[in-house]
């Protein structure tokens, strides 16, 4: 049976909450038990430095997230479970990738663009307060993924772009230095819940609206009691659509229990009674894990040993691989001689390629990437994937479609129409060869 490598990380900037549990921790633990899967789980503490300047918070969050994963059933003997900063090869790979990644690619990163938009809306300079770490964030994420040759990376729809960027980095490196990297694929599970928080928005520490995963029962009762509900009185039918209370309950309950609560909503259950049902259901799931979590938190030295053991396991893969990559780019011992071997070349010349994807706005896009990884063409959004596919087909068939589709193509800085036409001609010649 072939083995598929899955990789998942959590940034160590906050206390795990119910949303983290249903969206990441629970599904990742379940995934680690599947046959034919090799799982890599890491604590992204380098990434945390971009968002948090409180050293004590980062240390505490690392402890809490590690304890949460272990309490939820992650078996460190069956997976590779490590702290990002314990793998120095990741930092070195970050630099190697930064040397083959175009600035134009990073300019389009969602987090960077969002920071610029926020600054411009406030009347500030576009890059005010933007660190190099934030700008280079996608490269570090690419290093996390490519270091362990991950085949699949479970992400939310807002993270798909980072996987596409990691693929672009890998393709650029492979083109220059030979086939070293595996191109990862994003795994989107639309069945994984995104929980609403106390105010109805997505549960997130950024909004300060979370319910900590391992709250005491008393704290859990208080927080659930503060969930926003509408003004409908007992006996008055209530809507499950848009109800934060119902959505959280659904994430912890069976299908039968969810159906029963749906009926109670229709029958006009009182909000106080609904909140009590939610409390009991969540507490029933959390209580067994809570005891294990508290035992782990009280012995941080045990978690430290677990992470160090995981790092040692991870480095048995990372150390020889970074040695291979160093040699590929020319960082070699002088005793090896000065004649640098040529990078392995594919039997066929590398060609430009189209890539079709979906963005977080729900629309479908495509781009044309040169053989060396440069972005040549970027579309605007299409409502359906078939529409984007038809546009790609037109371009592949006839370069003149550049003019007829001009309204659906966004300009790319530094790229001329002639460059794009030449790339399309390459594809046409290859297809007709």
C-alpha positions as CSV (number, residue, x, y, z in Angstrom):
1,X,0.0,0.0,0.0
2,X,1.4,3.4,-1.0
3,X,1.7,6.0,1.8
4,X,0.3,9.5,1.6
5,X,1.9,12.2,3.7
6,X,-0.4,14.7,5.5
7,X,0.9,17.8,7.2
8,X,-1.0,20.2,9.6
9,X,0.2,23.0,11.8
10,X,-1.4,25.3,14.4
11,X,0.1,28.8,15.1
12,X,1.0,29.2,18.8
13,X,-0.6,32.6,19.6
14,X,-3.6,31.8,21.7
15,X,-5.5,29.3,23.8
16,X,-7.3,26.5,21.8
17,X,-11.0,27.0,21.6
18,X,-14.0,25.0,20.5
19,X,-13.5,26.2,16.9
20,X,-10.0,24.9,16.8
21,X,-11.2,21.6,18.2
22,X,-13.9,20.9,15.6
23,X,-12.0,22.5,12.7
24,X,-8.5,21.2,13.2
25,X,-7.7,19.1,16.3
26,X,-10.5,16.6,16.1
27,X,-10.3,15.9,12.3
28,X,-6.5,15.7,12.4
29,X,-6.5,13.2,15.2
30,X,-9.1,11.1,13.2
31,X,-6.9,11.4,10.1
32,X,-3.9,10.1,11.9
33,X,-5.6,6.8,12.4
34,X,-6.3,6.1,8.7
35,X,-4.3,3.3,7.1
36,X,-1.8,4.3,4.5
37,X,-1.3,7.8,6.0
38,X,1.9,9.2,7.4
39,X,1.0,12.3,9.5
40,X,3.1,15.3,10.4
41,X,1.7,17.7,13.1
42,X,3.6,20.7,14.2
43,X,3.4,23.8,16.5
44,X,4.0,26.8,14.3
45,X,5.9,28.9,16.8
46,X,8.1,30.7,14.1
47,X,4.8,31.8,12.5
48,X,3.6,33.1,15.9
49,X,6.4,35.7,15.9
50,X,4.7,37.5,13.0
51,X,1.5,38.0,15.0
52,X,2.6,38.1,18.7
53,X,5.3,40.1,20.5
54,X,4.6,38.5,23.9
55,X,7.2,35.8,24.6
56,X,5.3,34.4,27.6
57,X,2.1,34.1,25.5
58,X,3.9,32.2,22.7
59,X,5.5,29.8,25.3
60,X,2.1,29.3,27.1
61,X,0.2,28.8,23.8
62,X,2.8,26.2,22.7
63,X,2.1,24.3,25.9
64,X,-1.6,24.6,25.6
65,X,-1.9,23.5,22.0
66,X,0.5,20.6,22.4
67,X,-1.5,19.4,25.5
68,X,-4.8,19.9,23.6
69,X,-3.7,17.7,20.7
70,X,-2.4,15.0,23.0
71,X,-5.5,15.1,25.3
72,X,-7.7,14.8,22.2
73,X,-6.0,11.4,21.4
74,X,-3.0,12.2,19.2
75,X,-0.5,9.4,19.6
76,X,3.0,10.8,19.3
77,X,4.3,7.2,18.6
78,X,2.2,6.9,15.5
79,X,2.8,10.4,14.0
80,X,5.6,12.9,13.7
81,X,4.7,15.6,16.3
82,X,7.1,18.4,16.6
83,X,7.8,22.1,17.3
84,X,8.7,24.1,14.2
85,X,11.6,25.9,15.8
86,X,13.2,22.6,16.8
87,X,13.9,21.9,13.1
88,X,16.6,24.3,12.0
89,X,16.5,22.9,8.5
90,X,13.1,24.6,8.0
91,X,14.7,28.0,8.5
92,X,17.5,27.2,6.0
93,X,14.9,25.9,3.5
94,X,13.0,29.2,4.0
95,X,16.1,31.0,2.7
96,X,16.6,28.7,-0.3
97,X,13.0,29.1,-1.3
98,X,13.1,32.9,-0.9
99,X,15.9,32.9,-3.5
100,X,13.6,31.3,-6.2
101,X,10.4,33.1,-5.2
102,X,9.3,36.2,-7.1
103,X,8.4,39.3,-5.2
104,X,5.4,39.6,-7.5
105,X,4.0,36.3,-6.2
106,X,4.3,37.5,-2.6
107,X,2.7,40.9,-3.5
108,X,-0.5,39.0,-4.1
109,X,-0.6,37.1,-0.8
110,X,-3.9,37.7,1.0
111,X,-2.5,38.6,4.4
112,X,-0.1,41.2,2.9
113,X,-2.8,42.7,0.7
114,X,-5.2,42.8,3.6
115,X,-2.7,44.7,5.7
116,X,-2.1,47.2,2.9
117,X,-5.9,47.7,2.4
118,X,-6.3,48.3,6.1
119,X,-3.6,50.9,6.1
120,X,-4.9,52.7,3.0
121,X,-8.4,52.7,4.4
122,X,-7.0,54.4,7.5
123,X,-5.1,57.0,5.5
124,X,-1.7,55.5,6.2
125,X,1.2,54.4,3.9
126,X,0.4,51.0,2.4
127,X,3.3,49.2,4.1
128,X,3.0,51.0,7.4
129,X,3.8,48.4,10.2
130,X,4.2,45.6,7.7
131,X,7.2,43.5,8.7
132,X,9.4,41.4,6.3
133,X,8.2,38.4,8.3
134,X,4.6,39.1,7.3
135,X,5.5,39.7,3.7
136,X,7.6,36.4,3.7
137,X,5.0,34.4,5.6
138,X,4.0,32.3,2.5
139,X,7.7,31.3,2.0
140,X,8.0,30.0,5.5
141,X,4.8,28.1,5.1
142,X,6.1,26.7,1.9
143,X,9.2,25.5,3.7
144,X,7.0,23.8,6.4
145,X,5.2,21.9,3.7
146,X,8.0,21.1,1.2
147,X,10.6,20.0,3.8
148,X,8.6,16.8,4.5
149,X,7.4,16.3,0.9
150,X,3.8,16.5,2.1
151,X,1.3,15.2,-0.5
152,X,-1.8,16.5,1.2
153,X,-2.3,19.6,3.4
154,X,-5.7,20.1,5.0
155,X,-6.6,23.8,5.0
156,X,-9.6,26.1,5.0
157,X,-10.6,27.8,1.8
158,X,-8.9,31.0,2.9
159,X,-5.5,29.1,2.9
160,X,-5.7,27.5,-0.5
161,X,-3.6,30.3,-1.9
162,X,-0.7,29.3,0.3
163,X,-0.7,25.8,-1.1
164,X,-0.7,27.2,-4.6
165,X,2.2,29.4,-3.7
166,X,4.1,26.4,-2.2
167,X,3.6,24.6,-5.5
168,X,4.9,27.5,-7.4
169,X,8.0,27.7,-5.2
170,X,8.6,23.9,-5.6
171,X,8.2,24.1,-9.4
172,X,10.6,27.0,-9.7
173,X,13.3,25.2,-7.6
174,X,12.8,22.0,-9.5
175,X,13.1,23.8,-12.8
176,X,16.5,25.3,-11.8
177,X,18.0,22.5,-9.8
178,X,16.3,19.2,-10.7
179,X,13.4,17.3,-9.3
180,X,13.7,17.6,-5.5
181,X,10.3,18.7,-4.2
182,X,6.9,17.0,-4.2
183,X,4.1,19.4,-5.3
184,X,1.5,19.4,-2.5
185,X,-2.2,19.4,-2.8
186,X,-4.7,21.3,-0.7
187,X,-7.4,19.2,1.0
188,X,-10.7,21.0,1.7
189,X,-13.3,19.3,3.8
190,X,-16.5,21.2,3.5
191,X,-18.0,19.0,6.2
192,X,-15.6,20.4,8.8
193,X,-17.5,23.0,10.8
194,X,-16.5,26.6,11.1
195,X,-18.0,27.6,14.5
196,X,-19.5,31.0,15.2
197,X,-18.3,32.7,18.3
198,X,-20.1,34.5,21.2
199,X,-21.0,37.4,19.0
200,X,-22.1,35.4,16.0
201,X,-19.0,36.0,13.9
202,X,-16.5,33.3,13.2
203,X,-14.9,32.0,16.4
204,X,-11.5,33.6,16.5
205,X,-9.0,34.9,19.0
206,X,-8.7,37.9,16.7
207,X,-12.4,38.8,17.6
208,X,-12.0,37.9,21.3
209,X,-15.2,35.9,21.0
210,X,-14.0,32.4,21.7
211,X,-15.0,29.6,24.1
212,X,-11.8,28.0,25.4
213,X,-11.7,24.3,24.7
214,X,-10.9,23.2,28.2
215,X,-13.0,25.7,30.2
216,X,-14.2,24.4,33.5
217,X,-17.9,23.5,33.5
218,X,-18.8,26.6,35.4
219,X,-16.9,28.8,32.9
220,X,-18.4,26.9,30.0
221,X,-21.9,27.5,31.4
222,X,-21.2,31.2,31.8
223,X,-19.8,31.6,28.2
224,X,-22.6,29.6,26.6
225,X,-25.1,31.7,28.6
226,X,-23.7,34.8,26.9
227,X,-24.2,33.5,23.3
228,X,-26.2,36.0,21.3
229,X,-29.8,34.9,20.5
230,X,-32.8,36.8,19.1
231,X,-35.8,38.1,21.1
232,X,-38.2,35.3,20.3
233,X,-40.1,34.2,23.4
234,X,-40.6,30.6,24.7
235,X,-43.2,28.9,22.6
236,X,-42.4,31.0,19.6
237,X,-40.8,29.0,16.7
238,X,-37.1,29.7,16.1
239,X,-34.8,29.5,13.1
240,X,-31.8,27.3,13.1
241,X,-30.4,29.2,10.1
242,X,-27.9,31.7,11.5
243,X,-28.2,30.4,15.1
244,X,-24.8,30.2,16.7
245,X,-26.2,28.1,19.4
246,X,-27.5,25.5,17.0
247,X,-24.4,25.4,14.9
248,X,-22.1,24.8,17.9
249,X,-24.5,22.1,19.1
250,X,-24.5,20.4,15.7
251,X,-20.7,20.2,15.7
252,X,-20.8,18.1,18.9
253,X,-24.0,16.1,18.6
254,X,-25.1,13.1,16.6
255,X,-27.4,13.4,13.6
256,X,-30.3,12.2,15.7
257,X,-29.6,14.7,18.5
258,X,-29.3,17.5,15.9
259,X,-32.6,16.5,14.3
260,X,-34.2,16.5,17.7
261,X,-33.0,20.0,18.6
262,X,-34.1,21.2,15.1
263,X,-37.6,20.0,16.0
264,X,-37.4,21.7,19.4
265,X,-36.5,25.0,17.6
266,X,-39.6,24.6,15.5
267,X,-41.7,23.9,18.6
268,X,-40.4,27.1,20.3
269,X,-37.9,25.9,22.8
270,X,-36.9,28.6,25.3
271,X,-33.4,30.0,24.8
272,X,-32.4,29.1,28.3
273,X,-33.3,25.5,27.8
274,X,-31.5,25.3,24.5
275,X,-28.3,26.7,26.1
276,X,-28.6,24.1,28.8
277,X,-28.8,21.4,26.2
278,X,-25.7,22.8,24.5
279,X,-23.8,22.9,27.8
280,X,-24.6,19.3,28.6
281,X,-23.6,18.1,25.1
282,X,-20.3,20.0,24.9
283,X,-19.3,19.1,28.5
284,X,-20.0,15.5,27.8
285,X,-17.4,15.5,25.0
286,X,-14.9,17.7,26.7
287,X,-14.9,16.2,30.3
288,X,-12.8,13.1,29.5
289,X,-10.3,15.1,27.6
290,X,-10.2,17.9,30.2
291,X,-8.8,15.5,32.9
292,X,-6.1,14.4,30.5
293,X,-5.4,18.0,29.5
294,X,-5.0,19.2,33.1
295,X,-2.6,16.3,33.9
296,X,-0.5,17.2,30.9
297,X,-0.5,20.9,31.7
298,X,0.7,20.2,35.2
299,X,3.7,18.3,33.8
300,X,5.1,20.5,31.0
301,X,8.4,18.6,31.1
302,X,6.6,15.5,29.7
303,X,5.3,17.5,26.8
304,X,8.8,19.0,26.2
305,X,10.2,15.5,26.0
306,X,7.5,14.4,23.6
307,X,8.2,17.4,21.3
308,X,12.0,16.8,21.4
309,X,11.5,13.1,20.5
310,X,9.2,14.2,17.7
311,X,11.8,16.7,16.5
312,X,14.5,14.0,16.5
313,X,12.2,11.9,14.3
314,X,11.5,14.8,12.0
315,X,15.1,15.6,11.6
316,X,16.0,12.1,10.4
317,X,14.1,13.2,7.3
318,X,15.0,16.9,7.3
319,X,18.8,16.7,7.8
320,X,19.6,14.5,4.8
321,X,17.1,16.4,2.6
322,X,18.6,19.8,3.4
323,X,22.0,18.3,2.7
324,X,20.7,17.2,-0.7
325,X,19.3,20.7,-1.4
326,X,22.5,22.4,-0.3
327,X,24.4,20.3,-2.8
328,X,21.9,21.0,-5.5
329,X,22.3,24.8,-5.3
330,X,26.1,24.6,-5.0
331,X,26.7,24.9,-1.2
332,X,29.2,22.0,-1.3
333,X,32.5,21.1,0.2
334,X,35.4,22.4,-1.9
335,X,37.0,19.0,-1.6
336,X,34.4,17.7,-3.9
337,X,36.0,19.6,-6.8
338,X,34.8,22.6,-8.7
339,X,32.9,20.9,-11.6
340,X,29.3,21.4,-10.7
341,X,27.1,18.6,-12.0
342,X,24.2,19.8,-14.2
343,X,20.8,19.8,-12.6
344,X,18.8,16.8,-13.7
345,X,16.6,17.7,-16.6
346,X,13.3,16.2,-17.6
347,X,13.3,14.2,-20.8
348,X,10.9,16.8,-22.3
349,X,11.5,20.6,-22.1
350,X,9.6,22.3,-19.3
351,X,6.5,24.1,-20.6
352,X,4.3,26.9,-19.3
353,X,1.2,25.7,-17.5
354,X,-2.3,26.8,-16.7
355,X,-3.5,26.5,-13.1
356,X,-7.2,26.7,-12.2
357,X,-8.3,27.4,-8.6
358,X,-11.0,28.7,-6.3
359,X,-10.5,31.8,-4.1
360,X,-12.1,32.6,-0.7
361,X,-14.6,34.9,-2.5
362,X,-16.2,31.7,-4.0
363,X,-15.2,32.5,-7.6
364,X,-13.0,30.5,-9.9
365,X,-9.7,31.8,-11.3
366,X,-6.9,30.6,-13.5
367,X,-3.3,31.7,-14.1
368,X,-0.6,31.0,-16.7
369,X,2.8,30.2,-15.2
370,X,6.0,30.2,-17.1
371,X,8.3,27.1,-17.0
372,X,10.5,29.0,-14.6
373,X,7.6,29.8,-12.2
374,X,7.0,33.4,-13.3
375,X,3.3,34.5,-13.4
376,X,2.4,35.5,-17.0
377,X,-1.3,35.7,-17.0
378,X,-4.0,36.2,-14.3
379,X,-7.7,36.0,-14.8
380,X,-10.5,37.8,-13.0
381,X,-13.1,35.7,-11.2
382,X,-15.6,33.4,-12.9
383,X,-18.8,32.2,-11.3
384,X,-18.4,28.6,-12.4
385,X,-15.3,26.4,-13.0
386,X,-16.6,25.5,-16.4
387,X,-16.4,29.1,-17.5
388,X,-12.8,29.4,-16.4
389,X,-12.0,26.1,-18.1
390,X,-13.6,27.3,-21.4
391,X,-11.5,30.4,-21.3
392,X,-8.4,28.4,-20.8
393,X,-9.4,26.2,-23.7
394,X,-9.8,29.3,-25.9
395,X,-6.4,30.6,-25.0
396,X,-4.7,27.2,-25.6
397,X,-6.4,26.9,-29.0
398,X,-5.8,30.5,-30.3
399,X,-3.5,33.1,-28.9
400,X,-5.8,35.8,-30.4
401,X,-8.2,35.0,-27.6
402,X,-6.0,37.3,-25.5
403,X,-7.9,40.1,-27.2
404,X,-11.4,38.6,-27.1
405,X,-11.0,37.7,-23.4
406,X,-9.2,40.9,-22.4
407,X,-12.0,42.0,-20.0
408,X,-11.5,38.7,-18.1
409,X,-7.7,39.1,-17.7
410,X,-6.0,41.1,-15.1
411,X,-2.7,42.9,-15.9
412,X,0.5,41.4,-14.5
413,X,3.2,43.9,-13.7
414,X,6.3,43.5,-16.0
415,X,4.7,41.0,-18.4
416,X,3.9,42.0,-22.0
417,X,1.2,40.6,-24.3
418,X,4.1,39.3,-26.5
419,X,5.4,37.3,-23.5
420,X,2.0,35.7,-23.0
421,X,1.5,35.0,-26.7
422,X,5.0,33.3,-26.9
423,X,4.1,31.1,-23.9
424,X,0.8,30.1,-25.5
425,X,2.6,29.3,-28.8
426,X,4.9,27.0,-26.9
427,X,1.9,25.1,-25.5
428,X,0.3,25.0,-29.0
429,X,3.6,23.7,-30.6
430,X,4.0,21.1,-27.9
431,X,0.4,19.9,-28.4
432,X,0.8,19.6,-32.1
433,X,4.3,18.0,-32.0
